[in-house]
Amino acid sequence: MKIEIVKEEELCEVEKVIERSIRYSFKDYYPEGYIEDCANKLKGDKLKYRASWTHFYVVKIDNKIVGCGAIGPYWDSKEESCLFNIFVDPDYQKQGIGKKIIETLEKDEYFLRAKRIEIPAGIVAIPFYKKMGYTHKNGILIYEDGHFAMEKFNNK
């Protein structure tokens, strides 16, 4: 397993991993329209833009991209950061890849400089993030608009 910063020419493959993961992981929790919206928000120029201002990592096994995750500033803050786009291909889930992605992101300079790190989370990922030491943001389990947010405070 190798983890490295994504190359622009790999974004098409990353997009496919994200879409497969969303469709597989969200199917029992969200309506089809919501799943479609999530998948469309992480395609083409939108994904390219995300990769342009974050540290966007990919996980490769035998040169095949099987997972991804990104970290960047939270609303341009130097004291807060945010994790984004943490996905593992369904064929590779439950093999420790998600944990490796989080561990990599937590060694990144955006994590190390931050006092607080936030993750916008899908309901399916909440138990995983809790195992990784994240808690519900402000103790709120679910926000009025239906989204979830997790956070961790960095003990520098």
N, C-alpha and C positions, 0 to 999 in steps of 0.2 A: 504494500500500500504506500502510495506517495501522495503528499499534499503539497500543492504549489499554487501560486497566484495564476488566475485564469489568463489565457491569451485571447485576444479578440477573435481569432479564428476558431476558438473553441466554444464560443457563446451559443452557436446553433445546437451543439451537442448538449450543452448545459440546459438550454431551454427544453429539450426533450426529456431530460432527467427530471426537471422541475415539474413539467406537465404530467409525466407518468406518476410521480410521487403524489401530486395534488389529487389526481383522479383516483388513485388507489387509496390513499390515506383518508381522504375527506368523504368518500362515497357513503359511509354509514352515518355521517354526522351533519352533512349540509345538503341543501337542495341543489339540483343540477345547475340552475342559473347562477348560484353563488360560486360553485366550483368553476364554471366557465369564466366568470368575472375574475376570479383569482388567477386562473391560468393565463388569461389574456393580459393581466397586469404585469406579467413577467416574461413577455415575449419581445422579440425584435429590438427596436430602438429603446424601449423601456428598460429592457435587461442591459443593453449596452450602456445606457446612461447610468444605471445603478453601478455597474462595474467601473465606470469612469471616476466615480468620487468615493468609492469604498475600497477596502482591501478585500477583494473577492477571491476566495480560495476554491479550488476543485480537488476532489479526491479521485485518484486513479488507481485502478488495479489492472495490471497488464496493459497499460496505456489506454484503458477505457475509463471515461468519466462516470463515476458511480455516485457522486455526492458533491455538494457544494455548500458554502456558507460565506457570509460577508459581514464585515464590521465597518462602521463609519461613525462620524460625529452625529450626535443627536441634535438636530436643528442648529448646526454650526457651533455647538458648544465644545469647549476644550475640557470641560469637567464632566461631561456626560457623553456616553457613546451608545450605539444601538447595534444589535445583531440583526441581520437580515438574511432572507433566502436560505435558510438551513433546510436542505432536502437531501434525502438518500433514496436512490432508485429502489423500488419495491423488492426487486430480486436480491438486494444486498442489505436490507433492513435487518435489525436484530443481530448484527455482527460486530458491533462496537464502532461503526463508522461515524455515527452521529456524535458519540462521545469524543472521538478523535477530532472531529470538526470543532466542537466546543473548546476542547483543550488547545487547539491551534489558535482559535480566535481569542482565547484568554491569554495568550502569549504575545498577541499583536500590540503594537504601540498604541492604537486607539483604546484598547482595553486597559493597558497599563497606566495610561495618563488619566483615566476617568475615575471619578469618585462613585458614579452610578452608571450601570449598564442596563438598558431596557431591551426587551424582546417583544415585538408584536407576535402573538402566538395563536395558532389554531388550537381548537379544543383537544385534538388528538395528541398534541405535543406537550400539553401541560404536565402530565406525570413525568415525562422525560426531563423537562426543564427543572422540575422540583428536585429530581435526583441529582441534577447538576448544581444545585444550590440556589436556584432562582425562586422567588416568591411572587405572589400576586402583587402587582403595583398598587401601592397605597392600601393594601389589604382588600381591594375590590376584586371579587371573583369574576364578574362579568360587567362590562360597561353598558350603559343604556342602549348604545347603538349595536350591541351584540358582539363587540370584539373583546379579546383578552389581551392583557399586557402583563408581562412578568418583569422582574427587576432583580438586580444583585448589586450590593454595595461593595466596592473594592476597598479592602483594608490595606491601604498603602502605609 
